[in-house]
Amino acid sequence: MLLEREAELAQVAEALRAGAAGDSSLVLLTGPMGIGRTALLQQLPMLAEGEEIHVLRANAAPVEQDFALGVVRQLFDSLLTGVPEELHECRLGGEGDLYRTVFSDDAPLLDDGGTRTMPEEALYGLRSAVAAVSADSPLLILVDDLQWVDAPSLRWLAFLVKRLHGLRAVVVCALRDGYRRPGDPLLRELVDAARRELRPAPLSLGATKEVIHEQFGVPGDEEFARACHETSAGNPLFLKSVLADLAMSGLRPTAEQVEAVRSLRPALLRERLAGSLRVQPRPARDLAAAIAVLGGQAEPDLLARLAGLDPIGFLATLRDLHEVGLLAAEQEPRFLHRVVQDAVESSMTVAERERLHDAAAALLYHDGRPAELVAAQLMAVTSSSHPWAVEVLRAAADTALRRGAPRTAARYLRRALLDGSLAGEGRARLLIDLATAERGFDPAACERHISQAIPLLTTPRLRAAAALRISPTIVGLGPPSAIDLLHQVAEDLGPATSLEGTARDVALRLEARLRHAGHEDPAELAAAVERLSALGEDPALITAAERELTAVLLNSAVLTARWPAAEVSRLANRILEREPATSEQVHTPLPLVVIGLVAADSVRGISSWLAMEQQTRRQGGTVADALVNVQQAMVLSARGRVSQAREYAERAVRLAEVHWQEAGVVSTLALTRVALDLQDPVLIERILDGPGRRRSSSLALTATLQFAKAAQDAGNGRWTSALETLLACGRQLEASGWRNPVLFAWRPWAAELHRRVGDPGAAGALAEEELLRTKEWGAPVALGRALRVKARLLGGDQGVRLLRESVDVLRASADELELARTLLSLGRQLRPGGEATAVLQEAGGLAAACGVPWLVERIRAADGSGASAAPPEAALTRTERTVASLVGRGLTNQEVAAELGVSSRAIEKHLTSSYRKLGVSGRRELIELLPRMDS
């Protein structure tokens, strides 16, 4: 299919008409590779259909350049096709000697390509043969790839086009861009003799759509077509190669395949481009290689120096590469397509590539360029003799870590370790740097490299500091090998009381790690609480080490509920007041403070601290990223904001899929809390079928999964089984010393199950025990829940009194979900209408804001007036609420998109969804509604 070539066809047709009248001419078809010269040339014989016009054709090729008169033979072979051999001389106008000299199988070989020995009479004879044929009917002579024509044939063509007068012929030659300046005077003469030069233009978007339709049999999506057009720059060869690869992969021309279009690198196209590059002059090949090595954004001066070109030569060679069809623009060193980069690289040997990358590294280093630019070149070299290579790679790794790219940092450092000159503490420091990068995404590798580094370090303090680079677990058990390593270095260093300065801080941090390693041992927990008490009411929190140790000791007090919630909250907040929010905190025990604040029902002030922490890191796929999202999910769950908590918990689970050990445990804990609050059987089943059930011995995870199993049994009506699971879980927690009524509220649930299976005595005993413990602990959420459970068991006026007390207590809690549940229980106990309606209305608003559909439905069922319908703003997702908030600040859609780093189209979709959910007609009404929405 030939598209958008009507103008070229019309000009050749006009030349043919002039030629038939005796005005012969040469027409030149030019353009870069793949623009469609050959396709256009193949279409030209159709202009002769229905006319008495002889068509002579020849296709030149690089491998046939040494075949003397190969193109001439092709032209005349097409003239002699179908004519008996004995009549060949007649067809050639009686030139018998010419036939035997040039066309016979035993024709003498021509020396030196025939340029010196081909006699003038042979040239005139061939021209006479053409004249004889054109006397009968006009001639259309087509020669493709003029740049590859053998020298004798080129000499004859140059001779012919100067002597077209008197003939009725049109010669059309196709010449690829980039071959106008070879030192061949014959080719230059031929080009100069052209009367017309036709340059087919790149295909338009409309033509691109037609090619897509032809390839797939269906029209392509608009977005798909635009991506194809932009990627191919309208070059038919590039376009068809990409489409053919897509079709072979079974993909369809839809918007979902836009990224595939932009990333495809067709192998056949690559080989064709590589072949074209191999025949280019040396400067063009060197410059293309320099662009491939340094990248299209490299400065011209650097590219010229790497390619060994002076400024004038650089510009000329750049123009040549553009004419060949490898560059996107004449003066811009950027490849037309990604596949060009592949073609350039495939045309180089391994040794050539390494030499160029090594030279590029030296060039960039001595030019004072950023370390990561130099390191990118060193990464492509197996070994480098530059004395500065290791330090550059370390500096690049440090930069990558600061911008939140630990995997990139680790690659730089692994490459640096290949330097055979590294030994002793120098190698140890490099191993420690590598472990620091790896702890965010590969904890096992981190521990391995720290273990390799420690024997190379010379002092106990250095060995202990290195061991602290291993990230602690938060709620799971650390690997025994890591704990043994901590014990070893702590014993070598000695107790903190005998040390000063940095060594003391290291010892305190080691103590924190080792005490936390025993957090499932009741004796260790008790010792930790005693150690906390020994610090006094106002422990020193001056250094980070003191804050880490206090966080671990405070966690022991939380798990055992040996300190009241108010004291836990006070001390935890003191730690956060003195601890700046940084992304590195996930590699310390400090996240335990968040657990303590959740257990103390004191999370209102922590959200801003967590937000600051999250802003200090870029979202990625590391364990640290997962833990940050878990913390957000825990705080939102503690506030009863279940739907928002689910977003963070789901994201944490996705981030933890590759690295299960620690991030998988804590993300499952957060997601299970969400699933239980939502009473979502599908989500609960997914959690129970997940890998955590088989791959972790953490008590926290074991107990959480037992809660999920009990919920699954209870949802299926298996009350006894659910009760047995909960009681077994409770015994295990009690045996380990974990008694906190907020973190593991198994008694209220077990009491309800006892009631369901007909054992009110056991239910009452558990409810009473829970009430006593919650009063001791003092967190409003636990006390309010215990009062509600006991009220449901007692019923009557006494139950109503306890429910009113529960409501009063929970109004001081951050957990709006627990308040909504108690309000529902109270509304059911009150007489319909009046107070009951008001209570249920409040419950409905809270339940909807929390995003708990089952509770909303129960409240609606309890309220016959329907007044408890959920406020529409509660249904907004976190992203929709963020967009609405930015709109409320007066930002346009484009400004909101820029703020969030998304497209304007995405913002429009979020706003449209918000309008629908909120029941408003547009932006003005949305802004008016914003004050009613909880930020």
N, C-alpha and C positions, 0 to 999 in steps of 0.2 A: 504494500500500500504506500503510494507516494502522496505526501501531503504538503500543501503550501509551496509547490514548485511550479505553479502555473506560469509565473513570469519568466522563469528560465526556459521552460518548454516553448513558450511563445517566441523568445529571442532566437532559439535554435531553429524553430520553424521558419522564422523570417530569413535567417541566414541560408537555409536550404532553398527557399524560393529565389533568393538572390543568386545562389550558386547555380541553380538550374538555368538561370538567365545568363550565366557566364561570369558572374561576379563572385568568385570563390574566396574563401576566407578561413582563418583559423580562429576557433572559439576555445577559450581556456576556462575549465571548471576548477575553481580553487576553494580552499577552506580547510579547517583543521580535521584531524582524524575523526571519523564517525559522523560527520555532518551530513553525509548522504550523497557524496559525489558519484560513487559507483552505482547506487540505486538510480540516480538521475541519468547516468550514462546508459544504463540498461533499458531505460524507458524510451530513449531517443529513437530506436528503430521503429517504434510504433508510429512515429511521425511519417514514416515512409510507407505505411500500409495503404494500399490502394493506389500507390504511385510506382512508376518504373524507376526505382532508385536502388542502386546496389549499395549494400552495407558491408564494409570491411571492419573487422573487430580484432583487437589484440589486448591482452592483459599482461602487463609486465609484472615481474616478481623479483625480489632481491636475490633468490637462489639461482636465477637464470641470467644474471647480468653478464656472466662469462660465456654465455651461449651467443656467439656472434650472429647477428641478423635474426635473432630469435623473434623479435617483434615484427620485423618485416615479413618473415615466413608466416607468422600467424595471420597477418593482414591478407597476404596473397593466398594462403590456404583457404581462407573463408571465401575468396573469389573463385578458387578452383574447385571448391567442394561440389561433388556431383558431376564433375567434368571428367571423362575418360583421360587417362594419363597421356595417351597419344595425341590428344587434342590440347594439352596444356600450352604448347608453344603457340598454337593458333589463338587461344584465349588471351595469351600475353602479347598479342599483336605481332607475332612472328619473330619475337626476340629469342631465338633458339639458343644462341650462345649465352644469353643472359640466364635462361632457364637452367642450362647445364652448369653455369658458374655459381649461381646463387641457390637454386632450389633442388638440384638433383642430389641423391643420396651420396654420390661420390664427389661432391663439390670440394675443391681444395680448401684447406683450413686457412684462415686469415691470421697473420701474425699480429701480436700486440692488440688484440681486439679488433683488427681490421682497419684501424684508423689511418695507417700509413700505406697499406698495400692495396686497399680497395680502389680500383681505378675509376677515373672520372666517367669513363664510358659506362661502367656498371651503374653509377648514380643516375646518369642520363637515361640509361636503358630502363631502370625501374620507373623513372618518371614517365617515359614514353609508354610503358605498359599501363600506367594509370590513365594517361591521356587517351589511349586506345579504348579503354573500358568506358571512360566518361563520355566518349564521343557517342556511344550508344544510349547511355542514360546517366543522370547525375549520380555522383558518388557521395556517400556519407562514411567518413573514415573515423573510427572511434578507438582511442588509445587510453586505457586506464592505467593509473599510477605511473605517470610520465617520469617520475623521479627514479624509477627502477629500470628504465629502458636501457638495453645494452648499447655500448658506444657506437657500433656500426649502424644500428637501427636509428639511433638518435641523430647520427650524422646525416642519414638519408632523409629523416623527417625534417631536419633543419634545412636541408637542400630543397626539399619539396615545397615547404611553405613559402620559400622565397620565390618560387616559380609556379605559383598557382594560376597566374594569368594565362588565359586560354583554356583552362580546364573548367569542368563543371563539377566542382567538388567542395565539400565542407569538411574540414578536419576539426574534430572535437577531442581535446586532450584533457584528462583530469590530472591535476597536480596538487599534492598535499602541501599545506602550508609548512614553512620551515625549510623548504628545499629550493628557495629562490637564490640563495647566495653561495651554493657550492662553487668551487673553482672550475666548473665545466663551462667553457665558453659556448659550446653547442647548445646546452640547455638554456643558457642566457639568451642566445640568439633566438631560440624557438619561442621563449616566453615573450621577448620583445616584439616578435612578429604577430602576436595575437591581436586581432581587431576587436574582439569582445572578451571581457573577463567576467564570468558569472560566479557569484559567491552565494550559495544557498544560505539563508538565514536560519538561526535556531528555530525550532518549532515553538509555536505559541501555546498558551494553556489550552485553547480549544483543540488544537491538533493533538496535544498530549492526551486529552480525554478520548479522542477518536482511537488513538493507538491502544489505550487501556481497554476500550470497548472491544476492539478487535482481538486483543490477547485473551481476555477473560470471557467474552461473549455477553457481558453485562456492563452497564455504565459503572464507573467508579464513583465513590463518594467525593464530594467537593474537596474535603480536606486531604483525602488520599491523592487526588489528582494534583493538587497544589504542591504537596510534598514531592511527588514524582517530578513535577516540572522544575521545582527549585533544585532538587538533588541532581538532576541530569543537565541543568542549565539549557534545556531545549535540544541537547545533542541526541539525535535519534539512536546512535549506537549505545550510548550510556543508558538511555531510557529503555530500550528493548532488552538490554542485558539484565537490568534490574527486574523488569516485569517477568522475564522468562524464569529467573531464579525464584521469584515469588510464586509463580504458577507451578513450578516443579515442586515447591514445598507444600502445595495444596492450600495456600493462603488466598484469600479473596480481597478484592479492591475496596476495603472498608477503612473507616477512620481509625479502627483499632490497629491497623498495620502501618501507620505512619512511621513509627519508630523503626519498624523492620525495613521500610523503604530507605530510611536515612542511614541505616547501619549495614545494609547488604554490600558485599564486595564480590561481585561475580567473578569466578575463577577464570572463565574464558576471556572476559574483558581484561582481567589482570595480565594474562599471558600475551594478549595482543598489544597492550600498552608496553609491556616489558620488551617485546620484540621491536616495537617502534623506537624505544629508548636506546636499545643496544646499537642501532645503526647511526645514532646521533654522534656528532663530533665530541671529542673528549671534554671540552669546556662545558657543553650542555649536560653531559652525563655527570660531571663533577658538581655542577650547580644543583642539579636535581637531587643528587645524593646529599648535598649540604642542606637543602630544604627539608628533606626527609629526616635528617638527623636533628637539626635545630628547631624544626617546626616552622609553619607558615607565618608565625608572628615574629620571627627573629628579625633583627634589624639588618638592613642591607649590608652595612659595613661588616658585620659578623659573618654573614653568608658569603660575601665576596672573599674575605680572608680565609675562611675554611675551604672554599673552592679554589683558592689560589688565583683569583681574578683581580685585575685592577678595576677602578670604577667604571671606565668606559666599556671594558670587556664584560663586566657584570651586567650592565644595562642591555648590551647587545645580546648576550646569552639569554637573559631573561626574556627578551622579545622573541628569541628563537623558540624557547620552550612554550611560550604562549601560542606561537604560530603552529607548532606541532600539535597543540591541543591538550597540553598537560596542565597549564595554569588557567586560573579562573579569569585573570585580567592581565593586560600586557605589562603593566608596571608593578604588579603585586605578586610577591613570591608565595602564592597560596595555590595548592593543587586544586584542580577542578572538582575532584571527587576523592573520597577516601581510598578508592581502589587504586588511584594513581600512586598513593603512598606505598601500597602493597607492591605495585609493579616496580617502583624504584628500588624498594628493599630487596625484591626477588632477583633483581638484575645485578645485585652486588654479592660477592662471596662473603663468607663469615669473617674472614680475615680483614677484608675491606671495611665491613661494617664496624668491627671492633676498632680498627685503626682510626676511622672517622670519629667515632664516639669518644675515643680517648683524646684525640686532637681537639674535639669540641669542648671537652671538659677542661683541658688546659687553657684553651682560648677564653672560655667564660671565667675561669678562676683568675687568670692574670688580668682580666678586664674588670675584676671587682664585682661580678654579678652575684645575686643571692645564692646561698648555699644549696637550696633545693634545685635550682637550675643546673648547677654543676653536678649535684648528686644524680639527677636524672640521667645524665650522660654516663657517669661512672657505673650506674646500674646495668648498662648495656655492655659492659666490659668484664670479661672473666677475671682478669687481674690487671692491676695498674701499678706502674713503678713510681708514680708521683708521691713524694713524701708527705704531701698534704691531704691525700685522699681520705684517710681515716677520719681526720678532724672535720673535713668537709661533710662527710656522711653523718657524723655525730651532730654537727650543727644543723644539718637538714632534718634529722630525726627530731631534734628539739623544736624546730619550727613546726613540724608536722604535728607534734603532740600539742603544742600551744593552740593550734587551730582545730583541734579535735579530730585528728586523723591518726589514731594509734597504729592501725595496720600498715599505713605507709611508713610511719616511723620505724616499725619493726623490720620492714623490708630493707630500709637503708642500713640498719644496724646489723642485720644478718649478712649483708654484703660486706660491711666493714670487718666482720669477724673472719672473712676469707683472707685477710692480710696476714701472711705467715710471720711477719715480724713482731706481732703482738704477743706479749708474754707477761706473767706476773700480775701486778696490780693494774697495769694498763689494760690487759685482757679482762680482768675482773670488773673494772669500771664499765667496760663495754657490755659485758654480760648483764650487769646490773641495770644499765640503761635499757637493754633489750627486754629484760624482765619487767621493768616499769611500763614499757609500752605494751607488753603482752598481757599484763594483769587485767586490762580492760576488756579483753576478748578471748584470751586463752590462758586461764589460771594454771592449768597443768604445765604448760610450757614455761610460765613465769616461775613456778616453783623449781622446775628442773634447772633453769639457768641460774637461779640464785644458789642452788646447791652446788653448781659447778664453780661459781664465783667465790664462795666463802673460803675454800681451802687456799685460794690465791691471795687472800687479804692477810695483813700482817698483825693487826691489833684486834683485841676483843670488841672494842667499840665499833670498828669498821664492820666486823662480821655481824654484830648484832643489828647495826643500822641496815645492812644488806638484807637480813632476814625480815625486817619490818616492811620491806617492799612487797612482800606477799600479802595480798588483800585478805583481811579477816572475813570469816563468815558472819552473817547477821543472825540468822535463826537456825542455821543448819550446823552440822558438825564438820569441822575442818578435817582434811586428810591426815591420817596418823603421821605420815612422813613429815608434813609441815609442822605439826605440833612437836614432834621429836626434835626437829631442827630448832624450833624456838626454845625448847628446854635446854638444848645443848649450848646455844649462844648465850642464854640468860645465865647459865651456870658459869660460863667463862667470864662474863662481864661482872657478876656479883650483884648484890642488892643495891637498890637506889639509895638507901640510907648511908652507904659508904662512898657514894660518888657525888660529884659536883658538876655543874654546868651541863654541857651537851651529853656527857655520859649518863648523868642522872636522868635526863629526859628520855634517853634511849631505854634505860632500865625501867622507868615508869611505863613506857609504851609496851615493853615486853611483858611487864606484869599484867597490863590490861589484856593483852592477847591471851595469855595463859589462863587468867581467871575466867575469861569468857569461854575458853575451850571447855571449862567444866560446868557450863550453865545447865546441863541436864543431870548433874549430880547434886542431890540435896545437901550433902555435906559441904561441897564446894560453894554452893549458893549461900548457905548459912555463914560460912567463913567470909564470903565477899560482903554480906550485909554487915557483919561485925567490923570489917575493915572500913566500910563506909561510915559507920557510926563513929569509929575512932578518928575520922577526919574532922569531926565536930560539926556544929550547925552551919558554919560558914567556911567550907573547905576552900583552899587556895585553887583558883582556876586561872592563874596568870598565864601559864604556858599551855601550848596545845597538848603536851604530854599529860599534864594534870587534868585537862578536860577530857581526854580520852579515857584515862583510868576512872575518873568519876562517872563517866557515861556507862562504863561496863559495870561498876559497882551499883550504880543506880538501877540498871537493868535487873540485877539480881534482886534488889528490893522490890521492883515492880512484879517480877515473876512470882515471888513468894508472898507479895502483898504484906510485907513486914513493915513497910513505912506507909503512912497515910497518903492518899492521893494528893492532898494539898501540898505536903512537903515535897513529894516527887515533882509536882508541877513547878513549885518554886525553884528547886534546884535545876531542873531541866531547862527552864527559861533563863536562869542565870548562865548556864553553859552556852545557850544560843546567843545571848546578848554579847558574850565575849568571843564568839566564834564567827568569823566572817564567812558568808556563804560562798563556797567554792566547789567546783566540780570534783576536786580531789577528796572531798569528805567521804565519798562512797568507798574509798579505799582505806578507811579507818573505822573504828567502832562508833563514831559519832552518830550514824543513822539510828543507833539504838535509842537515842534521845527522843526521836519521833515516836517510836513504839511506846515509850514511857508517857509521852503527852497524850497519845491516843488512849492508853489505859486509864490515865487520870482524867479523861474527858475534858482536856484543856487544849483544844486544837485551834481555837479561833485566831490566836495570834501567830500561828506558825505558817499560815498560807503564804504570807509575803516573803518569809525567809526561804521557803521552798521555791517560790517563783524566782527569787534572786539566784538561788543555786542552779536552777534549770537554765537561766539565761546565760550562765557562765560556760555552758557547754553546748556544742552543736549536736543536734539529734543524729544518731548514727545507729550502729548495730552492735554495741558493746554491752558487756555485763553492767557497766556503770550506767549506761543509758536506761537499761531495764530497771535498775534499782531506783533511779530518780523517778521514773513513772510509777513504781510501786509505792513510793512514799506519798506521791500525790493521791494515788488511789486510796491509801489507808486513811489519809486525812479527810478526803471527801466521804468515804464510808462512815467515818466517825461523826461526820456532820449529817449523815443520812442522805447525802446526795448520791444516790445509788447509780442513776443513769450516767452521770459524769464520771463516777468512780470506775464504772465498767469500761469506758473509753480508755482510761489510763491503764487499767489492769490488762485489758486485751492487748494493748500496745506492748506492755511489758512482757507478756507471754510470747508474743511474736518475736521480740528482740532476744528472748532467752532460749528460743528453740534450738539454736546451735550450741549454746553453752549452758547445759542444764544445771550443772553442779550447784551453784549458789543462786543465780538469777532465776532459775527455774523453780526453786523452792519458794522464794519469797513472792514471785509473781503468781504462783498457784495459790498461795495463802490469800493474797489480795483478791484474786478472781473468785475463789471459793466463798469469801465473805459476801461478795456481790451476788453470787448465785443463790446463796441462802436467803439474802434479803429480798431478792426478786422472786424466790420460790420458782425458779426456772428449771424444770426437769431435764430439758435438753442440754442446757449448760452444765448442770450437775453431772449428767451422764458423760459428757465430753471430758470433764475433769477427772472423773473416776476411771475412764478408759485411757487417760494420758500416761506418758512415760514416768511421771513422778512416783506413781504407786510402786514401781518396780526398782527405781534407781536411787532412792534416798532413804536413809534411816533416821532422818531428823524427827525428833519428837514433835516439833511444831507441825510439820507436814503430816506426820502420821495421825495426830489428833484432828487436824483439819479435814483430812480425808475420811476419818471416822464420822465426823459431823456430816459430811456430804453423803456418806452411805446411809446414815440414819435418816437424813432428809429424803433420800430416794425411797427407802423402805416406808417411811411414814406417808409419803405421797402416794404410794401404791397400797395403802391400807394395812401394811404389815407393822402394827403398833408394837407388838412384843419384840420383834426382831430389832426395830429401831431403838427401843428402850434398852435392850441388852447391849447394843453397840455403844450407846451413850454411857451406860454405867461402866462398861469396860474402859472406855476412854477416860472417864472421870477417875477411875482407880489408878490408871497409868499416870495421869497428870499429878494426882495427889502423891503417888509414890516418888515422883521426881521432884516434889516440892513446889510445883507450879500451881498456885492457888488463886491467881488473880481472877476476880469475877467478871472483868470486862473482856479480857483477851480470850478467855475460854469459858463462856457462859453455858455450861452444860447442865447445871442443876435446874434452872427454870424450865428448860425444854424437857428434861427427864421428869420433872414434877407434872407437867401437862400430859406426858405419855402415861405416867402412873394413873392419872385421873381417867384417861381414856380406856385403859385396860381394867378399870374397876378397883383400883387400890388407893383410895383417898388417903389412908393413913400414911403410906409411904410418900404420897405426893405432898401432904402437909409437912412431913418431917423435912423433906428436901427444900420446900419453899421457906420454912422457918430458918433452916441452916443458911440458905442463900441470903436471907434478909439480914441475919446477924453478920455475915461476912461482908456484905456490901456496906453496912453501917461502919464496920471497922475500916474498910478501904476508903469510903467517903466520896466516890465518884458519883455524880448525880445520875448518869445514865444507868449504872448498875443498880443503884438504890431504887430509882423509879421503876425499872423493869421488875425487880423483886417485889415491890409493892403491888404491881399489877398482877403478877402471878398469884400472890397470896389472896388478893381481892377476888380473883376469878374462882378460887377454891372455896372461899367463904360465902360469896354471894350476899344478897339482901342489902340491908342498910349498912352493915359493917363493910361489905364489899364496896359499896358506893363511896363510903368515907375513905377507904384506902385508895380507891381510884382517884378521888379528888386530891388526896395527898400526893399520889404519884404524879398527877398533872402538875402540881405546884413544884415538885422536885425537878421534873423534867424540863420545866421552863428555864431552869438554870443550866440545863445541859446543852451541848452543841448538837446533839443528835435529834434532828427534827422527825426522823422516821419513828423513833421510839415514842416521841410525844404524840404523833399521829395515831399510833396503835393504841395508846392509852386513851386518847380522846374517843376513838371508836368504841372501845370497851365501855367507857363512861356514857357515851351517847346511847348505847344499846340499853344500859341499865336505867336511864332516866325515862320519864313519861314522854310520849311523843309530843312534838310541838314545843314552842318556847325555848327553854334552855337546851333541850336535846338537839333541836334544829341548829342552834348557834354552835354547839359543840361539834356537831357533824360537819357543818360548813367549814369550821377551822380545820378539822381533821382532813377533809377533802382537799383543801388548798395545800396543806403540808404534804400530803401523800402525792399529789400531782407534781409539786415542786421537787420532790425526791425522785420522781420517775419510777414509781412502783405500781404498775397497772393492777395487780391483784388486790392491793389494798384500796385503790380508788374504787374498784368495782364493789368491794364489800361495803364501803362507806355509802355508795350510791344505793345499794340494796337496803341498807339500814335506814336511809333517809327517804321516806316516801315523797317528800316535796321536790326532790331532785336538786335541791339547793347546793348540794355538795359537789356538783360537777366541777371538774378540774379547771383551774384557770388556764387559758390557752397558752400563756407564756411559759408554763412549766414544761411543755412538750418540746421546747427548742433544744437542739443539741448544743454542746459546748461551743462548737465552731460558729453556729448560728447566733448564739448569744454574743460571741466576740465580735462578729460582723455587725450585729445590731448596735453594740456599744460604740464601735468606731463611727458608725453612721450617726449616732446620737451626738458625737463630738463635732459633726458638721463636715466630715470627710466625704468626698465624692467616691463613686465606685472605683475609679482608677487609683485614687489615693489609698483606699482600703486595700486594693489588690497589691499595691506596692508595699504597703505596711506588712502584709501577711505573706508576700512572696508568691502569690498565685495570679491567675489570669482574671481579667475583668468579668469574663464569662462565668467563672466559678462564683464570683461575688454575686452576680445577678441571680444565679441559681439558688444560693443561700438566702438571698432576700426574698425571692419569690416563694420559697418554702416557708419562710418566717411569716410573710403576709398571710399565707393560707392557714397556718397553724394559729396565728393570733387573731384572725378574722378582721384584718385591717385592709384598707384599699391601697395603701401606698406608704411612701417614706414619711410623709407628714404625720399620719396617724401612728406610725411605728414610733417616731420620736416622742410623741405625746404619751405613749404607753410605757416608755422606758423607765420612768421613775417608779413604776409599780413592780418592776422586775428585779429580783434579787441578784445583785452582782456576785 
